Amino acid sequence: MTVSTITDPQSLGTAIRRSRKALKITQEDLSLQTGISRTTIRAIEQGKETAQIGLVLQLCRDLGLTVQVDAPDTADRV
Protein backbone atom coordinates (compact mmCIF):
# COMPACT_ATOMS: atom_id res chain seq x y z
CA MET A 1 0.00 0.00 0.00
CA THR A 2 1.32 3.39 -1.00
CA VAL A 3 0.66 6.32 1.31
CA SER A 4 0.50 9.82 -0.16
CA THR A 5 0.38 12.99 1.86
CA ILE A 6 -2.29 15.24 0.40
CA THR A 7 -1.69 18.91 1.03
CA ASP A 8 -3.76 20.60 -1.67
CA PRO A 9 -6.20 19.90 -4.52
CA GLN A 10 -3.33 19.32 -6.94
CA SER A 11 -1.74 16.55 -4.86
CA LEU A 12 -5.13 14.88 -4.43
CA GLY A 13 -5.76 15.09 -8.17
CA THR A 14 -2.34 13.58 -8.83
CA ALA A 15 -3.06 10.68 -6.46
CA ILE A 16 -6.40 10.03 -8.18
CA ARG A 17 -4.81 10.15 -11.65
CA ARG A 18 -1.98 7.79 -10.62
CA SER A 19 -4.46 5.32 -9.19
CA ARG A 20 -6.61 5.42 -12.31
CA LYS A 21 -3.61 4.89 -14.56
CA ALA A 22 -2.26 2.07 -12.36
CA LEU A 23 -5.61 0.34 -12.85
CA LYS A 24 -5.29 0.97 -16.61
CA ILE A 25 -8.60 2.83 -16.71
CA THR A 26 -9.12 5.73 -19.08
CA GLN A 27 -10.95 8.86 -18.03
CA GLU A 28 -13.70 7.87 -20.43
CA ASP A 29 -14.03 4.38 -18.88
CA LEU A 30 -14.06 5.89 -15.39
CA SER A 31 -16.74 8.32 -16.51
CA LEU A 32 -18.92 5.49 -17.77
CA GLN A 33 -18.31 3.49 -14.59
CA THR A 34 -19.04 6.31 -12.15
CA GLY A 35 -21.50 8.53 -13.99
CA ILE A 36 -19.17 11.50 -13.46
CA SER A 37 -18.44 13.42 -16.65
CA ARG A 38 -15.01 13.09 -18.23
CA THR A 39 -14.68 16.88 -18.04
CA THR A 40 -15.22 16.76 -14.26
CA ILE A 41 -12.78 13.85 -13.84
CA ARG A 42 -10.16 15.77 -15.82
CA ALA A 43 -10.73 18.88 -13.68
CA ILE A 44 -10.41 16.88 -10.44
CA GLU A 45 -7.20 15.23 -11.67
CA GLN A 46 -5.84 18.68 -12.52
CA GLY A 47 -6.55 19.89 -8.98
CA LYS A 48 -9.52 22.14 -9.59
CA GLU A 49 -10.17 23.78 -6.25
CA THR A 50 -13.92 24.11 -6.74
CA ALA A 51 -14.54 20.40 -7.39
CA GLN A 52 -17.43 19.03 -5.34
CA ILE A 53 -16.05 17.01 -2.45
CA GLY A 54 -18.75 14.37 -2.88
CA LEU A 55 -17.61 13.68 -6.45
CA VAL A 56 -13.96 13.59 -5.38
CA LEU A 57 -14.76 11.08 -2.62
CA GLN A 58 -16.83 9.00 -5.04
CA LEU A 59 -13.86 8.78 -7.42
CA CYS A 60 -11.62 7.78 -4.52
CA ARG A 61 -14.04 5.02 -3.49
CA ASP A 62 -14.47 3.75 -7.04
CA LEU A 63 -10.69 3.62 -7.52
CA GLY A 64 -10.18 1.83 -4.21
CA LEU A 65 -8.52 4.80 -2.52
CA THR A 66 -9.11 5.52 1.14
CA VAL A 67 -8.99 8.98 2.67
CA GLN A 68 -7.64 9.38 6.17
CA VAL A 69 -7.51 12.58 8.19
CA ASP A 70 -4.86 12.88 10.87
CA ALA A 71 -5.93 15.55 13.32
CA PRO A 72 -3.52 17.00 15.88
CA ASP A 73 -4.14 16.12 19.49
CA THR A 74 -6.40 18.92 20.72
CA ALA A 75 -6.83 17.68 24.29
CA ASP A 76 -4.29 20.25 25.49
CA ARG A 77 -5.92 23.15 23.64
CA VAL A 78 -8.88 25.13 24.84
C-alpha positions in Angstrom: 0.0 0.0 0.0 1.3 3.4 -1.0 0.7 6.3 1.3 0.5 9.8 -0.2 0.4 13.0 1.9 -2.3 15.2 0.4 -1.7 18.9 1.0 -3.8 20.6 -1.7 -6.2 19.9 -4.5 -3.3 19.3 -6.9 -1.7 16.6 -4.9 -5.1 14.9 -4.4 -5.8 15.1 -8.2 -2.3 13.6 -8.8 -3.1 10.7 -6.5 -6.4 10.0 -8.2 -4.8 10.2 -11.7 -2.0 7.8 -10.6 -4.5 5.3 -9.2 -6.6 5.4 -12.3 -3.6 4.9 -14.6 -2.3 2.1 -12.4 -5.6 0.3 -12.8 -5.3 1.0 -16.6 -8.6 2.8 -16.7 -9.1 5.7 -19.1 -10.9 8.9 -18.0 -13.7 7.9 -20.4 -14.0 4.4 -18.9 -14.1 5.9 -15.4 -16.7 8.3 -16.5 -18.9 5.5 -17.8 -18.3 3.5 -14.6 -19.0 6.3 -12.2 -21.5 8.5 -14.0 -19.2 11.5 -13.5 -18.4 13.4 -16.7 -15.0 13.1 -18.2 -14.7 16.9 -18.0 -15.2 16.8 -14.3 -12.8 13.9 -13.8 -10.2 15.8 -15.8 -10.7 18.9 -13.7 -10.4 16.9 -10.4 -7.2 15.2 -11.7 -5.8 18.7 -12.5 -6.5 19.9 -9.0 -9.5 22.1 -9.6 -10.2 23.8 -6.2 -13.9 24.1 -6.7 -14.5 20.4 -7.4 -17.4 19.0 -5.3 -16.1 17.0 -2.4 -18.8 14.4 -2.9 -17.6 13.7 -6.4 -14.0 13.6 -5.4 -14.8 11.1 -2.6 -16.8 9.0 -5.0 -13.9 8.8 -7.4 -11.6 7.8 -4.5 -14.0 5.0 -3.5 -14.5 3.8 -7.0 -10.7 3.6 -7.5 -10.2 1.8 -4.2 -8.5 4.8 -2.5 -9.1 5.5 1.1 -9.0 9.0 2.7 -7.6 9.4 6.2 -7.5 12.6 8.2 -4.9 12.9 10.9 -5.9 15.5 13.3 -3.5 17.0 15.9 -4.1 16.1 19.5 -6.4 18.9 20.7 -6.8 17.7 24.3 -4.3 20.2 25.5 -5.9 23.1 23.6 -8.9 25.1 24.8 
